[in-house]
Amino acid sequence: MDVAEFDFDLPDELIAQEPPPHRGASRLLVLHRDTGGTEHGVFTELPRFLRPGDLLIVNDTRVFPARLLGHRVPSGGAVECLLMEREDVGKGEVWQALMHPGQKLKPGACVVFERDGVRLHGEVLERLFFGRRRIRLWSDGGESVADVVDRIGHIPLPPYIKRDDRPSDRERYQTVYAHERGSIAAPTAGLHFTDSLLAALAASGIERHAVTLHVGYGTFKPVRSARVEEHEVDPEQFTVTGATAAAIANARREGRRIIAVGTTTARALESLIVRDDGTVDAASGATRLFIHPGHRFQVIDGLITNFHLPKSSLLMLVAAFGGQAPVLAAYREAVAQRYRFYSYGDAMIVI
């Protein structure tokens, strides 16, 4: 299958640069899998499209302020660092990171990240692939590296948001149910939920459980191959607890729908082992699952998601679930109706 089949025209002005005035104010496009028909509403109307007994699965990962700004030592030249994956905990911490300017950050280079008098030290240990570095971090005094990063770091807004982060992004680029620290990008379908909407769903008889999948930089990785099947997604760490696995098995046994909130949740759920007797194994580890048309879905019956980039692996996942032609037709309709796209944009539900 050609990657070009997942292209569509998207005017730049439809790429949301700001969140809506308040959570839940986003628009909602409803795509019905059985007919390919669509409806338009607002996200607060979500209970109208769900049924009592539906099992809603969310991703409870928490975004941490992984973008660090500082300077080289002793030259003082500016340095930017995006923490991507922690490798080791010992004397300080060792991380894989994207660093700029890369050509000046050779093994042995020392850097300091500082904000409001709080300092974090770093030493480049090794050059890796695609501009990555291995860097050791340590703090002054007894404060943990994680605590210092939380104090001085910046929220790593996606590259298509063409502005610097603001203090308000620490709250808005985070779901209201975020719990497990570890992502450098938000599971954006969840950004629309409010506590009151979650309470309304519960009152309507909709069950909710969580998985954890820490979203990495690979979520922005472009599909560089011409053929879909040749693309590989980066591994992401996920956890599905025994309680969530049991809830999924019960819903399947009772014929109730399982609705994934976000493509990250869908990847975690579709990575599970579902046994012939209907039981579902708890799981923890890394998933490399690339869902594209041809994938046989074994867990989810519905998907809540934002609108994704042309020719992206996330669009391919949605097309695999909703059907390539209906999903691309819905995207063209969303463009015509001036929906807002990407992380701070509007939402759709495929049911």
C-alpha angles and dihedrals in degrees: 000000000000119000088218088071088073097057125113137167114262121178112225092234090066092063103101113235095178134038117251117271090267138358114278093028092105122109121252126215113199118207116191111211095203096056105015087234123142138213131191127221143127126279095250086066091066094111088064091064097045130073133226106266095032113139112225115201118196133184109240097192117136124221114230125203094261098164112094126189122199147116141270120257123263100356096057094222116156118264131190122195131186112197110219113165132006112224107177145003117215129102093005116327134291117222139175107233144169108239134189133237086030098179091063097044104081125159108293095031113137126213138180126210114200139174130165091352095307115122136200121186127211140185123195108232104177145356114241135182127300094017096305124143134198107230134182116217131196136166136222114258123356100314115123120246090239092055092048092048090051090053101045105023128101126229106258100232114195117271092249091063099086101204140073119267119263131207089257090062089069087071103029097047088059133074118243089240097047109140116145112070115222117090129108091194130040124247086242101196086069094056091083096063123100128191090249092052091049089051091050091051091050090049088053091059097259114145121217132202133163140229125189122229117164108220113224137192089273089079085077095042109127121230100246098176123088092225122061093219092059094061121101124200121217117255117260127194117243140172130199112185126218090252092055092044090052091049090052092049091049092050091049092048092050094046095245121147122254112214118196117210102215139351090271090059090046091054092050093048095045089051091064126104111243110193128216091253090057097255119135122214121229110237143193127180141067125323124205094175112146109196114202135145109309094042113131107224113220103174118022127073098176139024132206111197146151123244113276139209121280113266092009127143089238092057088050090054092053090046090051090056102037099031124266098252097044093046094049090046089052090050091052088049090050090053091048090049091049098243116175115248139218132005101346093030137098129293142237133200122209111201 
